[in-house]
Amino acid sequence: MNASNQRDFKGDARPLLTMPASHERSVTRTIASERLFGGDREIGIEHRGALYRLKITRQGKLILNK
């Protein structure tokens, strides 16, 4: 992943993904929901030609719909 792919949609220079150290490759990459949503309550995720919607509920939980 190059540096331009690690920036969020607002041009923030901080990395969007937390990448594990090379000796910890089995650790799952983590993205803070605040960074991912950028203040919105819903985002679209395109996966294999299908659009999914990831939403934050009123109770603060996440729901993924196709």
N, C-alpha and C positions, 0 to 999 in steps of 0.2 A: 504494500500500500504506500503510495507516495504522499508527500506532505500536503498536497492540495486536497486529497481525499480525506484527510484527517481533520479538516476544518468544518465547522458547522455552517449552516445556511446564511448566517449573518456575517460571515467573514472573520469570526473569532479565531485568533491564532492559536488558542489552546487546543490540544488534541481532543477530538470527539471520542475516540476509543482509548481505553486503557489497555495497553498491550503488555502481555506478560514478558518477563525476562526470558532470554533464550533457553535457560535451563529449567524454566517452568512452563513449557509449551502446553502441558495438559490442563492448565488453568483456563477457565472460561473467560473470554473477553467480557468486560463490563462497561456499559454505557449508562451514565446517570440519566434517569428519566427527565429531569429538569433540562439537561442539555439536549436530549433527543427531541423533546416537545417544544422547547424554546418559548415557553409561555402559552402555547396553544393547548387545547384539551383533546385534540384529535390530529392524527397524522396518517398519511397514506403510505403503504409499503407495497412496492411492485415486486412480485415474486413469480418467476417463470410465466410471465405474461398475464398474471391475475393480479387484481388490486385488492389489497387487504386494508382494513381500517383499524388502527390501534387507538383506543379511546381511554381517557381517564374518567372514571365515574364520579358522581357526587360524593361517594364514600372514599374516593382516593384510590380505588382499585383499577387494574387494567383489564380491558376486554378487547380481544382480537376477533374481528368479523371479516368474512370474505364477501 
